[in-house]
Amino acid sequence: MLAGHFATAMIAHQKFPKGTLLFFLVVSQFQDLLWLIFHYLGLEPTGPGDVFDATMANVMVEMTYSHDLIPQLVWAVLVFLAGWALFKSRKIALVGLALFAGHFVLDFISGFPHHIYGTDTHQVGFGFYETNIWLAILIEAIFVFAVIWYFFEQEAKAGVTRSRGNKAAILGVYVYSILYLATIATTSLRDWLNIPEFDAGFNTAVPTLIFTYAVLMWILLRAVPAKS
C-alpha cells in the first residue's frame, strides 16, 4: 500500500499539529524508505530493473529487513525515540509509533506477503499484491478515500477552508497512486505504450520509486497545511 500510508499521516497531523507533517509522512512510510535504502545496500535487491517492465505481478523482492515482523520491533523503538528526541513529547512519539505500526497493519491487509523473519518462516499477511492484486487495489482505494473524506469532513467542522485547487492537489496524490497501481497491476508500461527497449539510466525502477515518493511527499507538504 502506498497512498494509504500517506493518508494516515494527514490524519495524525490534523489531530496532533505539534508534530510536523514531514515527520508523520516519513514514519508512515518508514518501512518503504528502509526498503529503498536496503536495495542499494544489497540487502533487499529489487527487480525488474527497468521501471517500464515492472508490474505489480512481477516485482521481485524479499523485504526481510524492512518489512518482516521481527525487525519491526527494532524499527519501532527507533521511530519512538526519534519522535521523542525531535519533539520532546511522548505523545508525538507515540503517534509516530502508531503510524509506523499502521504501515505494517495496512500491508498485512493489502500488500506484498511478508514473514516473521525470512522466507523460511511463517508468512505474515494476506499477500494480496501477489495473490489478488485487484482486490488489494480495491481495498486501498476504499480505505484511502474513506480517510480523505474524514479528513475534509473534520476540517469543515473546524472551520478550515480550502480552495478547489488545494483540494485537487491533495486528492491528486491519492488518485494518481491508485490509478498507477491499477495501470501496472498486470501489464507493464512498456506493453501499454509499446515503449522500445532502451537504457537511458533514469528508467530504473528504484530511482523512479524514490523520485515518486519524494514528489508525492512534497505535494502533500505544500498542500496539506491550511489556515483556518
N, CA, C and O of each residue as an XYZ file, in Angstrom:
912
protein
N       0.845     -1.184      0.000
C       0.000      0.000      0.000
C       0.886      1.242      0.000
O       1.852      1.327      0.758
N       0.548      2.196     -0.853
C       1.311      3.439     -0.942
C       0.501      4.618     -0.429
O       0.858      5.243      0.570
N      -0.580      4.914     -1.113
C      -1.365      6.099     -0.765
C      -1.960      6.008      0.632
O      -2.083      7.018      1.325
N      -2.327      4.806      1.045
C      -2.948      4.647      2.357
C      -2.057      5.101      3.491
O      -2.543      5.644      4.483
N      -0.752      4.888      3.360
C       0.175      5.306      4.412
C       0.237      6.825      4.511
O       0.230      7.379      5.610
N       0.297      7.490      3.379
C       0.299      8.952      3.387
C      -0.984      9.501      4.005
O      -0.952     10.499      4.725
N      -2.103      8.855      3.726
C      -3.388      9.331      4.248
C      -3.417      9.287      5.769
O      -3.961     10.192      6.402
N      -2.843      8.256      6.360
C      -2.825      8.183      7.827
C      -1.986      9.305      8.420
O      -2.293      9.805      9.503
N      -0.928      9.703      7.716
C      -0.084     10.802      8.198
C      -0.854     12.114      8.221
O      -0.649     12.938      9.112
N      -1.735     12.315      7.253
C      -2.548     13.530      7.226
C      -3.472     13.603      8.433
O      -3.642     14.670      9.023
N      -4.066     12.483      8.798
C      -4.952     12.462      9.965
C      -4.156     12.736     11.232
O      -4.616     13.461     12.114
N      -2.968     12.161     11.325
C      -2.127     12.395     12.504
C      -1.783     13.872     12.636
O      -1.830     14.428     13.733
N      -1.443     14.499     11.536
C      -1.106     15.927     11.561
C      -2.320     16.769     11.926
O      -2.193     17.787     12.607
N      -3.479     16.350     11.479
C      -4.709     17.078     11.801
C      -5.017     17.011     13.293
O      -5.440     18.002     13.887
N      -4.809     15.865     13.886
C      -5.142     15.673     15.300
C      -4.027     16.144     16.230
O      -4.286     16.564     17.358
N      -2.793     16.071     15.752
C      -1.644     16.421     16.598
C      -0.723     17.362     15.824
O       0.368     16.960     15.418
N      -1.145     18.601     15.618
C      -0.362     19.535     14.791
C       0.997     19.889     15.377
O       1.842     20.453     14.682
N       1.219     19.560     16.662
C       2.535     19.839     17.245
C       3.624     19.043     16.534
O       4.758     19.507     16.408
N       3.284     17.869     16.080
C       4.238     17.086     15.302
C       4.216     17.547     13.857
O       3.140     17.749     13.293
N       5.386     17.718     13.241
C       5.402     18.238     11.884
C       4.855     17.208     10.904
O       4.974     16.001     11.113
N       4.258     17.710      9.838
C       3.728     16.828      8.809
C       4.841     15.983      8.199
O       4.628     14.809      7.895
N       6.022     16.563      8.015
C       7.134     15.805      7.436
C       7.466     14.586      8.288
O       7.671     13.497      7.751
N       7.524     14.750      9.597
C       7.812     13.620     10.479
C       6.754     12.537     10.318
O       7.085     11.356     10.214
N       5.484     12.933     10.297
C       4.411     11.952     10.176
C       4.447     11.249      8.818
O       4.207     10.044      8.741
N       4.745     11.985      7.754
C       4.840     11.362      6.435
C       5.984     10.353      6.388
O       5.837      9.263      5.836
N       7.112     10.719      6.964
C       8.276      9.824      6.935
C       8.013      8.553      7.731
O       8.290      7.456      7.246
N       7.480      8.682      8.947
C       7.284      7.470      9.753
C       6.155      6.612      9.196
O       6.156      5.395      9.384
N       5.189      7.230      8.512
C       4.119      6.429      7.904
C       4.657      5.566      6.769
O       4.084      4.524      6.454
N       5.762      6.000      6.152
C       6.386      5.259      5.052
C       7.746      4.687      5.457
O       8.562      4.349      4.598
N       7.985      4.580      6.751
C       9.318      4.229      7.240
C       9.823      2.915      6.653
O      10.970      2.833      6.214
N       8.980      1.893      6.642
C       9.411      0.589      6.136
C       9.776      0.661      4.657
O      10.758      0.057      4.224
N       8.983      1.403      3.884
C       9.279      1.508      2.457
C      10.564      2.292      2.210
O      11.334      1.957      1.311
N      10.794      3.327      3.003
C      12.033      4.082      2.860
C      13.238      3.210      3.206
O      14.279      3.297      2.555
N      13.095      2.371      4.232
C      14.160      1.419      4.557
C      14.402      0.460      3.398
O      15.545      0.157      3.055
N      13.324     -0.009      2.806
C      13.433     -0.933      1.671
C      14.267     -0.318      0.546
O      15.146     -0.975     -0.011
N      13.986      0.944      0.216
C      14.724      1.595     -0.865
C      16.199      1.746     -0.510
O      17.066      1.591     -1.369
N      16.483      2.047      0.754
C      17.878      2.127      1.205
C      18.542      0.753      1.144
O      19.669      0.618      0.668
N      17.831     -0.261      1.630
C      18.400     -1.612      1.668
C      18.614     -2.180      0.268
O      19.475     -3.036      0.067
N      17.834     -1.706     -0.693
C      18.080     -2.116     -2.081
C      19.503     -1.753     -2.483
O      20.222     -2.576     -3.048
N      19.907     -0.524     -2.192
C      21.242     -0.066     -2.581
C      22.342     -0.681     -1.728
O      23.497     -0.741     -2.151
N      21.992     -1.136     -0.536
C      22.975     -1.822      0.301
C      23.111     -3.293     -0.071
O      23.944     -4.008      0.488
N      22.287     -3.742     -1.020
C      22.338     -5.126     -1.457
C      21.601     -6.090     -0.551
O      21.704     -7.303     -0.731
N      20.852     -5.572      0.429
C      20.131     -6.429      1.369
C      18.760     -6.831      0.845
O      18.275     -7.922      1.147
N      18.133     -5.960      0.063
C      16.804     -6.238     -0.479
C      16.750     -5.825     -1.953
O      15.999     -4.921     -2.320
N      17.554     -6.493     -2.801
C      17.577     -6.139     -4.221
C      16.201     -6.312     -4.851
O      15.485     -7.276     -4.581
N      15.858     -5.354     -5.692
C      14.505     -5.286     -6.242
C      14.548     -5.350     -7.762
O      15.362     -4.680     -8.396
N      13.672     -6.156     -8.341
C      13.563     -6.255     -9.788
C      12.107     -6.188    -10.206
O      11.225     -6.305     -9.354
N      11.828     -6.006    -11.474
C      12.788     -5.854    -12.568
C      13.515     -4.514    -12.514
O      13.037     -3.560    -11.901
N      14.663     -4.455    -13.155
C      15.466     -3.250    -13.093
C      14.872     -2.084    -13.853
O      15.043     -0.933    -13.453
N      14.182     -2.362    -14.939
C      13.606     -1.318    -15.784
C      12.180     -1.038    -15.338
O      11.340     -1.938    -15.342
N      11.901      0.205    -14.952
C      10.573      0.558    -14.457
C       9.504      0.336    -15.511
O       8.349      0.079    -15.169
N       9.866      0.429    -16.797
C       8.872      0.243    -17.849
C       8.452     -1.219    -17.986
O       7.416     -1.514    -18.581
N       9.248     -2.129    -17.440
C       8.898     -3.552    -17.462
C       8.160     -3.995    -16.202
O       7.643     -5.111    -16.145
N       8.111     -3.138    -15.206
C       7.577     -3.537    -13.898
C       6.057     -3.615    -13.904
O       5.377     -2.767    -14.480
N       5.547     -4.638    -13.259
C       4.129     -4.739    -12.924
C       4.039     -5.162    -11.464
O       5.023     -5.617    -10.880
N       2.863     -5.011    -10.882
C       2.698     -5.482     -9.516
C       2.861     -6.995     -9.447
O       3.196     -7.543     -8.397
N       2.624     -7.660    -10.562
C       2.693     -9.118    -10.592
C       4.120     -9.641    -10.723
O       4.393    -10.781    -10.348
N       5.040     -8.819    -11.253
C       6.391     -9.349    -11.480
C       7.475     -8.692    -10.629
O       8.663     -8.931    -10.846
N       7.072     -7.863     -9.658
C       8.062     -7.285     -8.754
C       8.726     -8.405     -7.959
O       8.048     -9.254     -7.380
N      10.043     -8.399     -7.937
C      10.797     -9.443     -7.248
C      11.612     -8.818     -6.121
O      12.612     -8.147     -6.377
N      11.196     -9.031     -4.890
C      11.932     -8.514     -3.743
C      11.495     -9.267     -2.495
O      10.319     -9.596     -2.336
N      12.437     -9.532     -1.627
C      12.126    -10.102     -0.318
C      12.540     -9.073      0.730
O      13.728     -8.838      0.948
N      11.544     -8.463      1.376
C      11.786     -7.334      2.281
C      12.032     -7.813      3.713
O      11.332     -7.410      4.642
N      13.018     -8.662      3.874
C      13.278     -9.289      5.170
C      13.586     -8.277      6.260
O      13.045     -8.365      7.363
N      14.440     -7.328      5.962
C      14.934     -6.416      6.997
C      14.049     -5.188      7.186
O      14.033     -4.597      8.266
N      13.328     -4.808      6.167
C      12.490     -3.611      6.265
C      11.059     -3.913      6.673
O      10.429     -3.093      7.341
N      10.525     -5.080      6.286
C       9.101     -5.334      6.474
C       8.763     -6.573      7.291
O       7.641     -6.672      7.788
N       9.680     -7.520      7.454
C       9.335     -8.719      8.225
C       9.082     -8.369      9.690
O       9.503     -7.317     10.172
N       8.392     -9.261     10.383
C       7.839     -8.949     11.701
C       8.906     -8.640     12.757
O       8.816     -7.614     13.431
N       9.894     -9.492     12.911
C      10.866     -9.296     13.992
C      11.648     -7.987     13.850
O      11.820     -7.284     14.847
N      12.129     -7.631     12.655
C      12.813     -6.337     12.543
C      11.930     -5.145     12.896
O      12.436     -4.081     13.253
N      10.597     -5.321     12.797
C       9.711     -4.210     13.142
C       9.919     -3.754     14.584
O       9.750     -2.576     14.897
N      10.285     -4.686     15.457
C      10.487     -4.332     16.863
C      11.646     -3.357     17.021
O      11.590     -2.436     17.836
N      12.689     -3.568     16.238
C      13.849     -2.670     16.286
C      13.490     -1.312     15.708
O      13.783     -0.276     16.306
N      12.854     -1.320     14.539
C      12.493     -0.052     13.890
C      11.472      0.716     14.715
O      11.492      1.946     14.726
N      10.586      0.016     15.402
C       9.583      0.690     16.232
C      10.249      1.490     17.348
O       9.857      2.623     17.627
N      11.250      0.901     17.977
C      11.984      1.613     19.030
C      12.665      2.848     18.452
O      12.653      3.915     19.066
N      13.259      2.701     17.272
C      13.939      3.823     16.625
C      12.965      4.954     16.311
O      13.273      6.124     16.542
N      11.793      4.609     15.787
C      10.781      5.621     15.462
C      10.330      6.350     16.720
O      10.231      7.577     16.728
N      10.057      5.599     17.782
C       9.610      6.217     19.036
C      10.676      7.162     19.584
O      10.366      8.288     19.976
N      11.915      6.714     19.612
C      12.993      7.548     20.146
C      13.214      8.791     19.289
O      13.517      9.863     19.812
N      13.062      8.649     17.978
C      13.214      9.803     17.088
C      12.131     10.837     17.363
O      12.413     12.034     17.423
N      10.894     10.378     17.530
C       9.807     11.302     17.832
C      10.002     12.011     19.154
O       9.737     13.206     19.278
N      10.462     11.272     20.130
C      10.682     11.849     21.462
C      11.834     12.859     21.428
O      11.750     13.928     22.032
N      12.904     12.507     20.717
C      14.069     13.393     20.652
C      13.772     14.670     19.871
O      14.219     15.753     20.248
N      13.021     14.541     18.788
C      12.759     15.692     17.932
C      11.763     16.667     18.542
O      11.910     17.880     18.395
N      10.744     16.140     19.229
C       9.647     16.990     19.691
C       9.536     17.084     21.209
O       8.673     17.792     21.727
N      10.410     16.371     21.923
C      10.370     16.386     23.387
C       8.966     16.070     23.897
O       8.514     16.620     24.901
N       8.298     15.182     23.194
C       6.904     14.868     23.515
C       6.675     13.371     23.382
O       6.858     12.795     22.310
N       6.273     12.751     24.480
C       5.962     11.325     24.422
C       4.720     11.077     23.581
O       4.605     10.038     22.930
N       3.778     12.037     23.591
C       2.555     11.878     22.803
C       2.869     11.823     21.309
O       2.363     10.958     20.594
N       3.709     12.752     20.839
C       4.073     12.752     19.428
C       4.859     11.493     19.082
O       4.681     10.925     18.004
N       5.722     11.057     19.985
C       6.473      9.823     19.755
C       5.534      8.631     19.613
O       5.753      7.756     18.776
N       4.489      8.602     20.432
C       3.513      7.512     20.358
C       2.688      7.584     19.078
O       2.352      6.556     18.490
N       2.363      8.804     18.649
C       1.635      8.957     17.382
C       2.499      8.449     16.229
O       2.015      7.739     15.347
N       3.780      8.817     16.243
C       4.688      8.309     15.225
C       4.770      6.793     15.248
O       4.796      6.151     14.198
N       4.810      6.225     16.438
C       4.843      4.773     16.581
C       3.569      4.145     16.031
O       3.615      3.089     15.401
N       2.422      4.799     16.272
C       1.149      4.292     15.758
C       1.128      4.311     14.232
O       0.635      3.371     13.608
N       1.657      5.369     13.631
C       1.728      5.430     12.173
C       2.629      4.330     11.630
O       2.308      3.688     10.630
N       3.748      4.118     12.291
C       4.671      3.053     11.898
C       3.976      1.694     11.968
O       4.052      0.898     11.032
N       3.295      1.437     13.091
C       2.579      0.167     13.248
C       1.449      0.058     12.233
O       1.161     -1.025     11.726
N       0.807      1.200     11.940
C      -0.266      1.203     10.957
C       0.212      0.776      9.585
O      -0.524      0.126      8.843
N       1.429      1.133      9.244
C       2.004      0.697      7.966
C       2.022     -0.829      7.893
O       1.632     -1.417      6.885
N       2.475     -1.453      8.963
C       2.540     -2.917      8.986
C       1.145     -3.524      8.877
O       0.944     -4.497      8.149
N       0.185     -2.954      9.595
C      -1.185     -3.474      9.571
C      -1.793     -3.327      8.179
O      -2.417     -4.259      7.672
N      -1.613     -2.161      7.563
C      -2.169     -1.941      6.234
C      -1.524     -2.867      5.212
O      -2.206     -3.374      4.323
N      -0.216     -3.092      5.328
C       0.448     -4.038      4.434
C      -0.026     -5.467      4.688
O      -0.093     -6.274      3.761
N      -0.350     -5.777      5.930
C      -0.892     -7.096      6.264
C      -2.176     -7.336      5.479
O      -2.406     -8.428      4.961
N      -3.010     -6.297      5.397
C      -4.303     -6.415      4.727
C      -4.155     -6.313      3.215
O      -4.747     -7.096      2.472
N      -3.363     -5.345      2.763
C      -3.249     -5.085      1.326
C      -1.803     -4.752      0.991
O      -1.398     -3.590      1.042
N      -1.030     -5.769      0.649
C       0.371     -5.530      0.326
C       1.060     -6.810     -0.093
O       0.415     -7.836     -0.308
N       2.374     -6.742     -0.207
C       3.151     -7.938     -0.506
C       3.184     -8.846      0.723
O       3.070     -8.359      1.848
N       3.338    -10.149      0.527
C       3.458    -11.034      1.684
C       4.792    -10.819      2.388
O       5.834    -10.716      1.741
N       4.755    -10.752      3.696
C       5.968    -10.661      4.495
C       6.034    -11.891      5.400
O       5.142    -12.739      5.363
N       7.071    -11.986      6.198
C       7.282    -13.176      7.018
C       7.680    -12.782      8.435
O       7.918    -11.610      8.729
N       7.747    -13.782      9.303
C       8.206    -13.496     10.659
C       9.653    -13.010     10.608
O       9.978    -11.972     11.185
N      10.520    -13.750      9.924
C      11.883    -13.276      9.676
C      12.534    -14.181      8.639
O      13.162    -15.184      8.977
N      12.375    -13.813      7.382
C      12.952    -14.594      6.303
C      11.935    -15.502      5.640
O      10.900    -15.829      6.220
N      12.242    -15.902      4.425
C      11.298    -16.691      3.634
C      11.068    -18.091      4.182
O      10.085    -18.740      3.825
N      11.960    -18.564      5.045
C      11.793    -19.903      5.607
C      10.949    -19.890      6.881
O      10.818    -20.915      7.551
N      10.376    -18.730      7.218
C       9.490    -18.625      8.378
C       8.064    -18.372      7.912
O       7.819    -18.165      6.723
N       7.137    -18.389      8.843
C       5.719    -18.288      8.518
C       5.388    -16.953      7.863
O       5.915    -15.910      8.251
N       4.503    -16.999      6.859
C       4.070    -15.767      6.191
C       3.186    -14.941      7.116
O       2.372    -15.480      7.865
N       3.360    -13.628      7.051
C       2.553    -12.693      7.825
C       1.821    -11.791      6.839
O       2.451    -11.048      6.086
N       0.509    -11.853      6.842
C      -0.275    -11.018      5.941
C      -0.948    -11.835      4.857
O      -0.582    -12.981      4.593
N      -1.947    -11.213      4.231
C      -2.704    -11.900      3.189
C      -1.930    -11.986      1.874
O      -2.147    -12.905      1.085
N      -1.031    -11.034      1.636
C      -0.227    -11.085      0.413
C      -1.028    -10.877     -0.851
O      -0.734    -11.484     -1.881
N      -2.044    -10.021     -0.784
C      -2.919     -9.827     -1.943
C      -2.199     -9.215     -3.142
O      -2.663     -9.368     -4.272
N      -1.079     -8.527     -2.926
C      -0.339     -7.998     -4.075
C       0.139     -9.131     -4.978
O       0.334     -8.932     -6.177
N       0.327    -10.304     -4.411
C       0.744    -11.457     -5.205
C      -0.425    -12.334     -5.612
O      -0.438    -12.871     -6.720
N      -1.410    -12.486     -4.730
C      -2.473    -13.458     -4.987
C      -3.733    -12.854     -5.593
O      -4.459    -13.540     -6.312
N      -4.005    -11.577     -5.314
C      -5.213    -10.940     -5.852
C      -4.997     -9.429     -5.893
O      -5.511     -8.695     -5.050
N      -4.235     -8.980     -6.875
C      -3.836     -7.579     -6.936
C      -5.032     -6.646     -7.065
O      -5.013     -5.543     -6.519
N      -6.068     -7.069     -7.779
C      -7.228     -6.188     -7.961
C      -7.987     -6.001     -6.657
O      -8.491     -4.911     -6.389
N      -8.076     -7.030     -5.854
C      -8.696     -6.886     -4.538
C      -7.851     -5.958     -3.667
O      -8.393     -5.131     -2.934
N      -6.538     -6.092     -3.742
C      -5.647     -5.222     -2.964
C      -5.845     -3.763     -3.338
O      -5.916     -2.901     -2.462
N      -5.935     -3.480     -4.630
C      -6.129     -2.103     -5.087
C      -7.491     -1.584     -4.648
O      -7.613     -0.427     -4.247
N      -8.514     -2.427     -4.720
C      -9.851     -2.022     -4.282
C      -9.852     -1.691     -2.794
O     -10.419     -0.679     -2.381
N      -9.222     -2.537     -1.992
C      -9.142     -2.281     -0.546
C      -8.443     -0.954     -0.283
O      -8.902     -0.155      0.533
N      -7.331     -0.722     -0.977
C      -6.593      0.523     -0.764
C      -7.422      1.732     -1.177
O      -7.431      2.748     -0.483
N      -8.118      1.625     -2.304
C      -8.928      2.750     -2.777
C     -10.033      3.079     -1.783
O     -10.265      4.250     -1.482
N     -10.714      2.068     -1.275
C     -11.791      2.299     -0.306
C     -11.229      2.927      0.960
O     -11.789      3.891      1.483
N     -10.130      2.384      1.448
C      -9.525      2.919      2.669
C      -9.084      4.364      2.477
O      -9.387      5.224      3.304
N      -8.377      4.630      1.398
C      -7.834      5.967      1.160
C      -8.938      7.003      1.080
O      -8.858      8.045      1.730
N      -9.952      6.735      0.302
C     -10.965      7.763      0.105
C     -11.888      7.896      1.314
O     -12.498      8.947      1.506
N     -12.000      6.855      2.128
C     -12.701      6.996      3.409
C     -11.912      7.915      4.338
O     -12.490      8.766      5.014
N     -10.604      7.744      4.369
C      -9.756      8.586      5.218
C      -9.767     10.031      4.726
O      -9.858     10.956      5.533
N      -9.677     10.234      3.414
C      -9.683     11.593      2.867
C     -11.019     12.270      3.127
O     -11.064     13.456      3.456
N     -12.106     11.523      2.980
C     -13.424     12.095      3.297
C     -13.458     12.533      4.755
O     -13.926     13.631      5.057
N     -12.974     11.699      5.655
C     -12.955     12.042      7.080
C     -12.092     13.277      7.319
O     -12.461     14.151      8.104
N     -10.960     13.352      6.653
C     -10.047     14.488      6.812
C     -10.743     15.797      6.451
O     -10.712     16.750      7.229
N     -11.364     15.848      5.293
C     -12.040     17.072      4.859
C     -13.279     17.362      5.706
O     -13.604     18.523      5.954
N     -13.964     16.319      6.145
C     -15.149     16.500      6.991
C     -14.758     17.135      8.324
O     -15.439     18.039      8.808
N     -13.674     16.666      8.910
C     -13.218     17.240     10.175
C     -12.740     18.675      9.991
O     -12.934     19.511     10.874
N     -12.127     18.962      8.870
C     -11.708     20.334      8.597
C     -12.908     21.263      8.473
O     -12.893     22.383      8.984
N     -13.937     20.795      7.800
C     -15.135     21.620      7.640
C     -15.743     21.949      8.996
O     -16.178     23.077      9.229
N     -15.775     20.965      9.889
C     -16.320     21.195     11.227
C     -15.472     22.192     12.013
O     -15.987     22.919     12.862
N     -14.168     22.223     11.726
C     -13.263     23.130     12.430
C     -13.186     24.505     11.773
O     -12.475     25.388     12.252
N     -13.917     24.682     10.681
C     -13.924     25.968     10.004
C     -12.751     26.204      9.079
O     -12.476     27.344      8.705
N     -12.055     25.146      8.705
C     -10.927     25.270      7.781
C     -11.456     25.308      6.353
O     -12.244     24.450      5.953
N     -11.027     26.290      5.599
C     -11.455     26.407      4.204
C     -10.266     26.185      3.278
O      -9.139     26.574      3.587
N     -10.531     25.565      2.159
C      -9.502     25.301      1.161
C     -10.022     25.670     -0.219
O     -11.218     25.568     -0.492
N      -9.131     26.091     -1.068
C      -9.505     26.364     -2.453
C      -9.704     25.046     -3.193
O      -9.250     23.992     -2.747
N     -10.384     25.123     -4.322
C     -10.566     23.919     -5.128
C      -9.222     23.379     -5.611
O      -9.010     22.168     -5.672
N      -8.329     24.290     -5.948
C      -7.013     23.856     -6.405
C      -6.243     23.123     -5.331
O      -5.549     22.145     -5.608
N      -6.367     23.602     -4.092
C      -5.683     22.951     -2.982
C      -6.238     21.550     -2.752
O      -5.483     20.593     -2.580
N      -7.559     21.442     -2.750
C      -8.170     20.120     -2.577
C      -7.786     19.193     -3.722
O      -7.534     18.005     -3.519
N      -7.745     19.755     -4.931
C      -7.391     18.939     -6.091
C      -5.965     18.418     -5.982
O      -5.684     17.289     -6.384
N      -5.057     19.237     -5.438
C      -3.670     18.802     -5.273
C      -3.584     17.637     -4.300
O      -2.872     16.663     -4.546
N      -4.313     17.742     -3.189
C      -4.306     16.659     -2.201
C      -4.924     15.396     -2.785
O      -4.349     14.311     -2.696
N      -6.098     15.551     -3.382
C      -6.766     14.389     -3.970
C      -5.932     13.786     -5.095
O      -5.928     12.571     -5.293
N      -5.225     14.645     -5.830
C      -4.433     14.159     -6.953
C      -3.366     13.171     -6.546
O      -3.067     12.236     -7.290
N      -2.782     13.367     -5.361
C      -1.774     12.426     -4.862
C      -2.361     11.025     -4.766
O      -1.728     10.045     -5.158
N      -3.566     10.946     -4.243
C      -4.180      9.640     -3.996
C      -4.784      9.038     -5.260
O      -4.699      7.830     -5.482
N      -5.393      9.886     -6.086
C      -5.929      9.391     -7.355
C      -4.793      8.850     -8.221
O      -4.907      7.775     -8.809
N      -3.699      9.604     -8.293
C      -2.546      9.148     -9.075
C      -2.037      7.804     -8.557
O      -1.786      6.889     -9.341
N      -1.886      7.685     -7.240
C      -1.339      6.460     -6.657
C      -2.199      5.251     -6.990
O      -1.687      4.197     -7.368
N      -3.513      5.411     -6.846
C      -4.420      4.294     -7.127
C      -4.421      3.955     -8.612
O      -4.345      2.785     -8.986
N      -4.506      4.982     -9.460
C      -4.544      4.737    -10.904
C      -3.236      4.127    -11.397
O      -3.238      3.281    -12.291
N      -2.119      4.560    -10.811
C      -0.837      3.992    -11.231
C      -0.765      2.507    -10.884
O      -0.337      1.694    -11.703
N      -1.186      2.158     -9.668
C      -1.199      0.745     -9.283
C      -2.093     -0.062    -10.215
O      -1.739     -1.168    -10.626
N      -3.264      0.502    -10.549
C      -4.190     -0.205    -11.432
C      -3.607     -0.354    -12.833
O      -3.786     -1.383    -13.484
N      -2.910      0.682    -13.291
C      -2.344      0.653    -14.638
C      -1.290     -0.434    -14.792
O      -1.229     -1.104    -15.823
N      -0.458     -0.610    -13.768
C       0.628     -1.603    -13.867
C       0.326     -2.863    -13.056
O       1.237     -3.614    -12.708
N      -0.933     -3.088    -12.763
C      -1.292     -4.264    -11.957
C      -0.777     -5.548    -12.596
O      -0.118     -6.357    -11.943
N      -1.081     -5.726    -13.866
C      -0.669     -6.951    -14.559
C      -0.012     -6.673    -15.905
O       0.497     -7.591    -16.549
N      -0.019     -5.417    -16.331
C       0.536     -5.046    -17.636
C       1.541     -3.916    -17.453
O       1.235     -2.918    -16.800
N       2.713     -4.055    -18.011
C       3.758     -3.046    -17.836
C       3.492     -1.829    -18.716
O       2.739     -1.894    -19.687
N       4.126     -0.725    -18.354
C       4.024      0.480    -19.179
C       4.600      0.240    -20.571
O       4.122      0.817    -21.548
N       5.628     -0.612    -20.668
C       6.200     -0.917    -21.979
C       5.167     -1.592    -22.868
O       5.092     -1.302    -24.062
N       4.370     -2.492    -22.296
C       3.342     -3.165    -23.084
C       2.176     -2.233    -23.391
O       1.632     -2.254    -24.496
N       1.790     -1.408    -22.403
C       0.689     -0.467    -22.631
C       1.017      0.502    -23.762
O       0.181      0.756    -24.629
N       2.241      1.045    -23.754
C       2.595      2.156    -24.644
C       3.528      1.753    -25.779
O       3.975      2.601    -26.551
N       3.821      0.458    -25.877
C       4.736     -0.032    -26.911
C       6.081      0.703    -26.868
O       6.606      1.124    -27.899
N       6.621      0.844    -25.668
C       7.892      1.539    -25.484
C       9.034      0.609    -25.895
O       9.116     -0.516    -25.400
N       9.903      1.054    -26.777
C      11.020      0.183    -27.195
C      12.033      0.001    -26.071
O      12.081      0.794    -25.131
N      12.830     -1.035    -26.175
C      13.885     -1.278    -25.194
C      14.969     -0.207    -25.327
O      15.439      0.071    -26.430
N      15.359      0.384    -24.217
C      16.464      1.338    -24.221
C      16.972      1.484    -22.793
O      16.274      1.147    -21.837
N      18.164      1.977    -22.661
C      18.760      2.192    -21.345
C      19.255      3.630    -21.269
O      20.356      3.954    -21.714
N      18.406      4.490    -20.688
C      18.762      5.903    -20.556
C      19.286      6.225    -19.162
O      19.635      7.371    -18.877
N      19.341      5.218    -18.293
C      19.850      5.438    -16.944
C      18.791      5.847    -15.949
O      18.832      5.423    -14.794
N      17.831      6.672    -16.378
C      16.824      7.179    -15.446
C      15.611      6.272    -15.338
O      14.753      6.492    -14.484
N      15.525      5.253    -16.191
C      14.327      4.431    -16.214
C      14.435      3.193    -15.333
O      13.674      2.241    -15.507
N      15.376      3.198    -14.386
C      15.489      2.076    -13.462
C      14.432      2.182    -12.370
O      14.026      3.283    -11.999
N      13.994      1.055    -11.863
C      12.803      1.010    -11.019
C      12.969      1.737     -9.691
O      12.131      2.567     -9.339
N      14.025      1.446     -8.950
C      14.146      2.008     -7.601
C      14.357      3.520     -7.615
O      13.693      4.214     -6.846
N      15.251      4.074     -8.452
C      15.333      5.538     -8.505
C      14.007      6.195     -8.867
O      13.687      7.271     -8.362
N      13.240      5.554     -9.735
C      11.929      6.093    -10.092
C      10.999      6.075     -8.891
O      10.236      7.018     -8.682
N      11.055      5.007     -8.099
C      10.251      4.941     -6.882
C      10.650      6.038     -5.899
O       9.791      6.688     -5.303
N      11.943      6.236     -5.736
C      12.417      7.283     -4.826
C      11.914      8.644     -5.278
O      11.447      9.439     -4.463
N      12.008      8.913     -6.571
C      11.525     10.182     -7.118
C      10.026     10.328     -6.878
O       9.556     11.407     -6.516
N       9.275      9.246     -7.078
C       7.823      9.293     -6.888
C       7.464      9.590     -5.442
O       6.622     10.448     -5.175
N       8.092      8.890     -4.511
C       7.841      9.151     -3.090
C       8.152     10.603     -2.752
O       7.385     11.259     -2.047
N       9.280     11.103     -3.256
C       9.696     12.475     -2.944
C       8.701     13.493     -3.480
O       8.357     14.452     -2.788
N       8.242     13.292     -4.698
C       7.291     14.239     -5.300
C       5.962     14.219     -4.561
O       5.402     15.277     -4.270
N       5.450     13.037     -4.255
C       4.171     12.948     -3.547
C       4.266     13.591     -2.168
O       3.351     14.297     -1.742
N       5.367     13.348     -1.476
C       5.553     13.964     -0.161
C       5.659     15.481     -0.278
O       5.114     16.206      0.555
N       6.347     15.959     -1.293
C       6.499     17.404     -1.494
C       5.142     18.059     -1.740
O       4.850     19.121     -1.188
N       4.317     17.426     -2.567
C       2.982     17.973     -2.837
C       2.172     18.056     -1.550
O       1.538     19.076     -1.280
N       2.188     16.995     -0.758
C       1.421     16.995      0.489
C       1.972     18.012      1.477
O       1.204     18.659      2.188
N       3.282     18.162      1.530
C       3.876     19.154      2.434
C       3.456     20.567      2.055
O       3.301     21.425      2.924
N       3.273     20.812      0.759
C       2.850     22.132      0.307
C       1.349     22.333      0.451
O       0.893     23.436      0.755
N       0.581     21.270      0.234
C      -0.871     21.428      0.127
C      -1.634     21.205      1.424
O      -2.648     21.862      1.659
N      -1.168     20.294      2.269
C      -1.968     19.908      3.438
C      -2.077     21.002      4.494
O      -3.188     21.270      4.951
N      -0.981     21.655      4.912
C      -1.132     22.712      5.923
C      -2.095     23.785      5.428
O      -1.978     24.268      4.301
N      -3.055     24.155      6.290
C      -4.069     25.130      5.881
C      -4.365     26.063      7.030
O      -4.252     25.690      8.197
N      -4.743     27.275      6.690
C      -5.132     28.250      7.702
C      -6.635     28.175      7.914
O      -7.403     28.050      6.960
N      -7.048     28.254      9.185
C      -8.474     28.221      9.489
C      -9.072     29.593      9.285
O     -10.271     29.780      9.489
